[in-house]
Amino acid sequence: MRWDDVQILRQIHELENGESGFLLSGYSLMEKIRPSVPTDPIRDANLFAKELLLARSAGCVDFNDQAYSGPLANPASNGHLWLQQIRDISLTLPGRDRALGRLVIANPPDPSEDDGRNIASLTLQEIADAIGATYSPRQVEAFLTDSGLTDEYLAQMRGSSSAELMQSLLENLNAGGSAARRLLRTFLGSWLSNRLHSWPDLATRRKVMTHLAQQGWHLRGDRLIVGEQLPAPDDPHVIQGPIVATVVRTDIAGSTQLRKSMGEAPWSDLRDEHYTSLRRLLEDYRGTEINDLGDGLLIWFASPVGAVRFATAAVDEAVKIQLTIRVAIDTGECRLLDPTNDLDGLPLARVERLAARTAPGEVLISDSVRPLVRGLEPFQTKNVELPDFGPMIAYVVGNPGA
């Protein structure tokens, strides 16, 4: 199981005002606040001991480790015994403030964000190499400071090159307690979401996101969360014969008027920012770009659910940069054109007609998509007439979440 520093402080505060007997030893405290069936008793105890030591070094917790007459066990390797040896756990005044939320925590603990797992060293090295290639050693420290890393962690960096400095920092955060891991997830999520001074190119982002997904790490908004470990995505070039594809057409509402009112250069910058956001979401939801249509993208997905989630996220992201887009989605049999990722089939023509009937800010799906995404309600029916295809009952999608 995972342990979180804020969770432990809150539990100690509750026990101080109630069942204080559980604070007589570290082992009693751990047994009280963990689930009835631990995932790994030895590892759980070692991690819990580490969190208590970190909380004491931060001035949030106090306990007596001198009451035991014999030598203290090593908390890193024998946390089970060490927790039985320490006595009288209590909160300090700063610890009570933190437990009661009197101190602002930038990213409150979220059960879906951490289960104690670490990020693979090779993945951290890929990230360190990418950032190190952007900055000199002197610039790296300024970049990290601007990104929210404190002197406490920057002082731990070791190495002569930018990549070595980054690697040591990321490894130290990865091996730290829950607060350090939370900071690492925040930093990596912001970097992958283009929120920092520099960000990965699409090829680097694709590789890092694939490796994180294989370890069970996924990006939700700009936060890394834990979930199912996924295999590397299939290469679409190996697909042969007809496939059932979900085709997505995005379109910037009022693009011509925006272009005229803004001027060519500002319009081009805004559109490029929007396209960068769309392509980032494509990586997250495993879509494949077919074509850039000037005011939107034509995309296909193997998963209809992934297509709808991409679409609702794309609408939300566009709003952040003061753009309104419309998104149409259709599903049907297509032919993959090898060796490119292009498709050929009626869904490509039908989705264009459907996009023309989609209102600004809407995600509109065809009647062929509707049965495949039943878990993403609510839907609102919309009668449309599609040239060359006739009448259709289409469906406006509510926001099912990213």
N, C-alpha and C positions, 0 to 999 in steps of 0.2 A: 504494500500500500504506500501511499505518499503521505508525508507530513508537511504541514504548512506552518510557518512561524506565527502568523496572525491567529490562525485557528488554535494553536497551542496556548497562546496568551489569553485568548477569550475563554478557553476552557478552564485555565487556572483561575481567572477572575471569578467565574461562576462557582468553582469549587471553594474558593476562599469565602464566599458568601453562603455556602451551604454545606456540602459534604467535604469538609476540610481534611478528613482523615485520609483521603486519597492523595494528599500532598505530603504525607510523611515520608514517602520514598519515590524515587523516579519510576521504579517499576510499577508501583500502584497507580501512579498518574497515567502511565502509558496504557495499562490494562483498562483503565476507566474510559479513556477517550477513543480507543481504537475499536473497530468493528469486532464482533464476537469471533469471527474466523479470520485470522491474519493471512495475508498472501504468502509471506515468507517470514516466519518468526525471528530468525537470526538477522536478516537484512532489515526488517522493521525496527528492531531494537537498536541496531547500529545507527540507522538514520535518525531515530528519535533522540538518541544520545547526542548526535551531531547537532541537531536543532537546538537542544537545551544549551549546549556549549556556546553556540553562536548567539543565542538569546542573552546568555550571561555576558559574553564579550561585548555585546551591543548595549549593555546596561539595562536590559529589560527584565531579567530574571535573576534571582539569587537562590542559592542552595548551599547546603553544608556537605562538603566532600572531605571533611576531616574527622567525622564521627566514627568512621570505620577504623578498627584498630590495625588491620593488616594492610598490605599494599593494595592500591586501587587498580582495578582491571583497566585494560586499554579500551576506551570507549569506541574506538574505530573498529576494533576487531572482536571485542567481547562486550558489546553494549548491554547485552542481557544481564551480565553480572554487575557491570558498572552502575546500571540503573538501580539495582538492589542496594548498592553501597552508599549512594548519595541520599541525603535526608533534607526534610523541611524546605520544600520548594515554595517560593513566594514571588510575587510580582514586585518590582520596584515602582516608584512613582512614574517614571517614563514608560515602563512596561504597562502600567494600568492605563495611562493616556492612550497608548497604542491599541490596547485591547478594546477600549471604549470608543475608538475612532476619533479621539481628540487630535490625532495627528493625521494629516492628509496623506493617503497612500495613492500614488499615481495610478496604479493598476491593482485594484482589490483582488484577492484570491478568487479564482473561479475553478470549481471542481473539474471542469472540462479542460483545463489548461495544463494540468500537471499531474502525473501519477508516479513521479519519482524517476522516470526514465531519463537517460542522457541522450544527447545528440552524438552521433558517431564522429570520431575524431577526423576521419577522412572528409566528412561533410564540412566540419568546421575549418579544415585546411583549405577546401575549395573556396569558402567564403573569405578566409583570411588572404588567400592569394589574389582574389578579385579586388578586395579593398586595398590591399598592399600595392597592387599595380597602379592604383589611382593616385596615391599620395606618397610623398617623401616621409621618412621617419618623423621629422618635425611636424609635418602637416597631419599625420595620423592622430597625434594627441589632440590637436585642435578639433579635428573632425569628431573624435570620440567625446570630447567635452561638449561640443555643440549638440551631440546626439543624446546627452543626458547621463553619460557615465561620470561618476564622481572620482575625486582624487584617490579615494580609498582603493578603487580597482585599478586606476591608471598606474599607481605606484607599484603594482604587482607585475607589470609588463616586463618581459625580458627578451632581448634579441637585438641584433644589429640592423636588420632590414625591416621594412614596414610590414611585410608578410609575417615575419617571426614575432614582431610585437603584437600584431593582431591575433596570431595563433595562440600566444601565451595568455592573452586576455580572455579569449573565448574559452579556452580550456579551463582557466581558473573559475570563470563564471559557471561553466558546465559542471564542475566538480564541487561548487559551493553549496550552501544550503538553499532552502526554498526561495529566500529573498534574492539570492544571486541568480538562481535559475529563472525567476520571474523577470529580472532585469535583462537576462540574455534573450528570453522570448520576446520581450518588448523591443529590444534592439533589432533582432533578426526580422521580426514582423514588420517593423518600420522600414528597414532596408529593402526587404522584398517588395514592399508596397510603394516604393519611390517616395517615401516621406522624409528622407534625410538629404544631406547636401549632395551626396552621390548615391547612385543605385546601380544594380546589376543590369547589364545588357540582356536582351531577351534570351540569347543562347545560354548565358550563365544562369539566369533565373530558371529556365526550363530544367537545366541539369540539377540545380540545387533543390528545386521543388520536387523533382522526381525522386531524388535520394532521400529527402525528408519524408515523402509519402511512403517510401519503402520501409521506413522506420516507424511509421504511424504518426507523423507530424503533418498537420494540415493548416493552411492559412484561412482564417475567418476574419474578413475585414483586414485589419493590420495586426492581428494577434495570432500567434501560433497556438493551436490546440491539439490535444491528443485524440486519436481515433484508431480506426482499422489500418493495419499495415497493408499497403497496396503494392502489387507488382509494378514493374516498369510498364508504361503504356505500350501497346502493340504498335509496330511501324505500319502505318496505313498502306505503305507500298506493297506489303505482302498479301493484302486482301485481293482475292480473285473472284470474278463473277459478280452478279448483282448483289447489292446490299440494301438493307432498309436503313435509310438515313433520316435524321431530323435536321431540316434545313432552317436556318435563321437568317432573317434580313433585318439589319438595323438601319435606321434612317434619321438624320438630324432634321428636326422639324424647323421649317423656315430658314433653311440653309442659304438660299439665294438672297433673301432680305438681309440676313446677318452678314453675308459676304459684302454686300453693297454698302451697308451702314458702317461696318468696321474697317473696311479696306483690306487689301490682299494680305499684307504681312501679318497684322493682328489675327485675321481670320485663319490664316495658315497655322499660326502658333496655337490657336485654340483647338483647331481640328486635330493637330498633331498630339496635343495633350489628351484629347478625347480618345484618339486611336491607341495611344500608349496604354490608357486605362482599359480599353476593350481587349487589347492583346494580352494584358496582364490577367484579366479575368478568363480569357481563353485558356491560359495555362492552368488556372485553378480548376476549371470545370471541364477540361479535356476536350476542347473543341478544336476544329481545324479550319483555318481561314481558306476560303476559296478565291475570293476576289475583293479588291478595294474598289468600291463603286463611286468614290469621290465624296459622297455625303453619308456613307455608311459602309458596312462590311457585309459580305455574303459568307456564311459559315455553315459547317455541318458538324453534327454530333452523333456519336453512336448511341448515346443515352438521351431519350426525350426529357427525363427529369433533369439531367444536367443542363440541357438546352434552356429549359424554363427557369432554372435557378440562375443561369448565366444572364438571361434576359432581364429578370427583375433586379439583379445586382447592377447590370449595366445602366438601367434607368436611374437607379439611386446614385451611381457614381457620376453620371452626367449632370444631375442636379447640383452636385457639389461645385462644378465649374460653370454653373449658370447656363447649361444647355438642356434642351428638352429633346428627347428622342422618342421614336416609336419603334416597336419591335414586333415582327410577324414571324410565326413558326408553323411549319408544315412537316409532315412525315410521309414517306412513301418509298417505293423501290427506285433505286438509282444505280447507275453504273459508274464505278470508279475508273478514272482515266489514268492508267499506268503509263509512265512513271511519275506523273504529277499527282497532287492531291485533289485535282478538280473532279467534279461530279457532272453527270449528265442524266437528266430525267425530268419528268413532269413536275415533281415537287419544286424544282427551281423556278419554273414559270409560274406555278400556282402561288408560291410565297411572295413573288413580286406583286401579283394582283391583290393578295391579302394585305400587303404592306400599304397599298394605296387606299385601303379601307380602314386602316388603323389610325386612331386619333393620337395627337401628341401626348406623350406620357403613358400610352397604353402598351401592354403586352397582349397581343391577340393571337390565339392559337386556333388551328383549323379543327374540324370535326374528326379528323384522323388522329390528331395528337391527344384529344380529350380523354379517350379511354386508357391511354398509356400513362397518365399522370394523375390518377385519382387521388393520390395522397396530398396533392397541392391545392386543395380547395382553400378559399372560395373562388367560384367562377360566376361570371355573369354572361348570359347569352346575348348574342348580337347577330341579327340577320344581315347578311351581306350578299351582294350580287357581284360575282367575279367574272369579268369578260373572258369569254372562251370556255368557262367552266360552269357558269350558271349560279343559281342561288346556293347559299351555304349557311348553316347555323354555326357561327364561330363563337369563341369564348374569350372574354376579357379576364385575365388572370389577376387575382389579388396578390399581395406580396407574401409568398410562402416562406420567406427567410432565405438568407444567403447560404 
